[in-house]
């Protein structure tokens, strides 16, 4: 019995010493993590395709995409994205039935501000490339450099790594002729996608 009391006393003493340190311990996982995300939504080409203004893309198309990121610390992350976007080519404001696909792959630095209630606004900027493909053509795909920037708001479900987010993302690039209806394309393009999606964060 005396031995048991001594062991119990030692355990209680150890707990009393460890508890304050545990209370002050802040796991690195609160700051560092990897995360994955998927999204979909609308897509809009805001500029004309040529200087004459006779060619553009139907104002509302769609986009789907996803990617992964590494949270370097609480406020800074690095992210890589892939986005597929599609909308219809128009001539003099009339739909032609011909569609243009864009495949964007880019990376960006993300600045974010997590809050105690799970909401995290963020913004990002970076660059990459876009491959342009007119549906119905073969062997005429073109790849161009592109800049990208955007902002969003993520909500993390309490007690989990699951997040819900809305995001606006833009691209700036100089397209090129891809044959067919898209001949004479010569104007710098500014295009945006707006999406909702799911994310999942894994601390490390």
C-alpha positions as CSV (number, residue, x, y, z in Angstrom):
1,X,0.0,0.0,0.0
2,X,2.8,2.3,0.9
3,X,4.4,1.6,-2.5
4,X,1.2,2.4,-4.3
5,X,0.9,5.7,-2.4
6,X,4.4,6.6,-3.4
7,X,3.8,5.9,-7.1
8,X,0.6,7.9,-7.0
9,X,2.3,10.8,-5.4
10,X,5.1,10.7,-8.0
11,X,2.5,10.7,-10.8
12,X,0.6,13.6,-9.3
13,X,3.8,15.6,-8.9
14,X,4.8,14.9,-12.5
15,X,1.5,16.0,-13.8
16,X,1.7,19.2,-11.8
17,X,5.0,20.0,-13.4
18,X,4.1,19.0,-16.9
19,X,0.6,20.7,-17.1
20,X,1.9,24.3,-17.2
21,X,4.3,23.4,-20.0
22,X,1.6,21.6,-21.9
23,X,-0.6,24.5,-21.6
24,X,2.0,26.8,-23.1
25,X,2.9,24.3,-25.9
26,X,1.8,25.4,-29.3
27,X,2.0,22.6,-31.9
28,X,3.8,23.4,-35.1
29,X,0.8,21.9,-36.9
30,X,-1.2,25.0,-36.2
31,X,1.2,26.9,-38.5
32,X,2.5,24.3,-41.0
33,X,0.3,22.1,-43.2
34,X,-0.3,20.8,-46.6
35,X,-3.7,21.1,-48.2
36,X,-5.7,20.0,-51.2
37,X,-8.6,21.7,-52.9
38,X,-11.1,21.3,-55.7
39,X,-13.5,23.9,-57.1
40,X,-15.9,24.7,-59.9
41,X,-17.9,27.7,-61.1
42,X,-18.3,30.3,-63.8
43,X,-15.8,31.8,-66.2
44,X,-15.7,35.2,-68.0
45,X,-13.5,36.7,-70.7
46,X,-13.5,40.4,-70.0
47,X,-11.6,41.7,-73.1
48,X,-12.1,41.4,-76.9
49,X,-10.0,39.0,-78.9
50,X,-9.0,41.5,-81.5
51,X,-8.4,45.3,-81.8
52,X,-11.4,45.6,-84.1
53,X,-13.7,44.4,-81.3
54,X,-15.5,42.0,-83.6
55,X,-14.5,38.8,-81.8
56,X,-14.8,37.8,-78.2
57,X,-15.8,34.9,-76.0
58,X,-19.3,34.3,-74.6
59,X,-19.4,36.2,-71.3
60,X,-20.3,33.3,-69.1
61,X,-18.6,29.9,-69.5
62,X,-17.4,27.5,-66.8
63,X,-14.3,26.3,-65.0
64,X,-13.3,23.4,-62.9
65,X,-10.0,22.9,-61.2
66,X,-8.0,22.0,-58.1
67,X,-4.5,21.9,-56.7
68,X,-2.4,21.6,-53.6
69,X,-0.5,23.9,-51.3
70,X,2.0,24.1,-48.5
71,X,1.4,26.4,-45.6
72,X,4.8,27.8,-44.6
73,X,3.6,29.6,-41.6
74,X,0.3,31.0,-40.2
75,X,0.2,33.8,-42.8
76,X,2.1,32.6,-45.9
77,X,1.5,29.6,-48.1
78,X,2.6,28.4,-51.5
79,X,0.1,26.9,-53.9
80,X,-0.1,25.2,-57.2
81,X,-3.2,25.2,-59.4
82,X,-4.7,23.5,-62.4
83,X,-7.8,25.0,-64.1
84,X,-9.8,24.0,-67.1
85,X,-12.0,26.8,-68.6
86,X,-14.3,26.8,-71.5
87,X,-16.6,29.2,-73.2
88,X,-18.0,29.9,-76.7
89,X,-16.4,32.1,-79.4
90,X,-18.6,34.9,-80.7
91,X,-18.4,37.0,-83.8
92,X,-20.1,40.5,-83.6
93,X,-21.9,39.4,-80.4
94,X,-23.4,36.3,-82.0
95,X,-22.5,32.8,-80.8
96,X,-20.8,30.7,-83.4
97,X,-21.1,27.3,-81.7
98,X,-17.3,27.0,-81.6
99,X,-15.8,26.6,-78.2
100,X,-12.3,27.5,-76.8
101,X,-10.7,25.5,-74.1
102,X,-8.0,26.8,-71.8
103,X,-5.8,24.7,-69.6
104,X,-4.1,26.8,-66.9
105,X,-1.3,25.5,-64.7
106,X,0.3,28.0,-62.4
107,X,1.9,28.6,-59.0
108,X,1.4,31.5,-56.5
109,X,2.3,32.9,-53.1
110,X,-0.7,33.2,-50.9
111,X,-1.1,35.6,-48.0
112,X,-3.8,34.7,-45.5
113,X,-5.2,35.8,-42.2
114,X,-6.8,32.9,-40.1
115,X,-9.3,33.8,-37.4
116,X,-10.4,32.2,-34.2
117,X,-13.9,31.4,-35.7
118,X,-12.5,29.4,-38.6
119,X,-12.8,32.1,-41.3
120,X,-9.7,32.9,-43.3
121,X,-9.6,35.6,-46.0
122,X,-6.7,35.3,-48.4
123,X,-5.1,36.7,-51.6
124,X,-2.5,35.4,-54.0
125,X,-0.4,36.2,-57.0
126,X,1.9,34.3,-59.3
127,X,2.4,33.0,-62.8
128,X,2.5,30.0,-65.0
129,X,1.2,28.9,-68.5
130,X,-2.0,28.3,-70.5
131,X,-2.6,25.9,-73.3
132,X,-5.2,27.2,-75.7
133,X,-7.3,24.7,-77.7
134,X,-10.1,25.3,-80.1
135,X,-12.6,22.5,-80.0
136,X,-12.7,20.7,-83.3
137,X,-9.2,21.4,-84.4
138,X,-6.1,19.2,-84.2
139,X,-2.4,19.9,-83.9
140,X,-2.9,23.7,-83.4
141,X,-2.8,24.0,-79.6
142,X,-0.7,26.9,-78.4
143,X,0.9,27.4,-75.0
144,X,1.6,30.9,-73.6
145,X,2.9,32.4,-70.4
146,X,0.3,33.9,-68.0
147,X,0.1,35.9,-64.8
148,X,-2.5,35.0,-62.2
149,X,-3.9,36.7,-59.1
150,X,-7.0,36.2,-56.9
151,X,-8.6,36.3,-53.5
152,X,-10.9,34.1,-51.5
153,X,-12.5,33.2,-48.2
154,X,-12.2,29.8,-46.6
155,X,-14.2,28.4,-43.6
156,X,-12.7,25.5,-41.7
157,X,-15.2,23.2,-40.1
158,X,-14.3,23.2,-36.3
159,X,-12.4,20.1,-35.2
160,X,-11.5,19.0,-38.7
161,X,-9.3,19.8,-41.6
162,X,-12.3,20.2,-44.0
163,X,-12.9,23.6,-45.4
164,X,-15.5,25.3,-47.6
165,X,-14.3,28.2,-49.7
166,X,-15.3,30.8,-52.4
167,X,-12.6,32.2,-54.7
168,X,-12.1,34.6,-57.5
169,X,-9.1,34.0,-59.8
170,X,-7.9,35.9,-62.8
171,X,-5.4,35.4,-65.6
172,X,-3.6,37.8,-67.9
173,X,-2.0,36.5,-71.1
174,X,-1.5,37.3,-74.8
175,X,-3.3,34.7,-76.9
176,X,-2.3,33.6,-80.4
177,X,-4.0,32.2,-83.5
178,X,-5.2,28.6,-83.1
179,X,-6.8,28.3,-86.5
180,X,-10.4,28.1,-87.5
181,X,-12.6,30.9,-86.2
182,X,-9.8,32.1,-84.0
183,X,-7.7,33.8,-86.6
184,X,-6.5,37.3,-86.2
185,X,-6.4,37.1,-82.3
186,X,-4.0,39.8,-81.2
187,X,-5.3,41.4,-78.0
188,X,-4.1,40.9,-74.4
189,X,-6.6,38.9,-72.5
190,X,-7.9,39.4,-69.0
191,X,-10.1,36.5,-67.9
192,X,-11.6,35.6,-64.5
193,X,-13.1,32.6,-62.9
194,X,-15.3,32.5,-59.8
195,X,-15.8,29.3,-57.9
196,X,-16.9,27.5,-54.8
197,X,-15.1,24.4,-53.5
198,X,-13.8,22.1,-50.8
199,X,-10.4,21.9,-49.2
200,X,-8.7,19.5,-46.8
201,X,-5.8,20.4,-44.6
202,X,-3.2,18.0,-43.2
203,X,-1.0,19.5,-40.5
204,X,2.6,18.5,-40.1
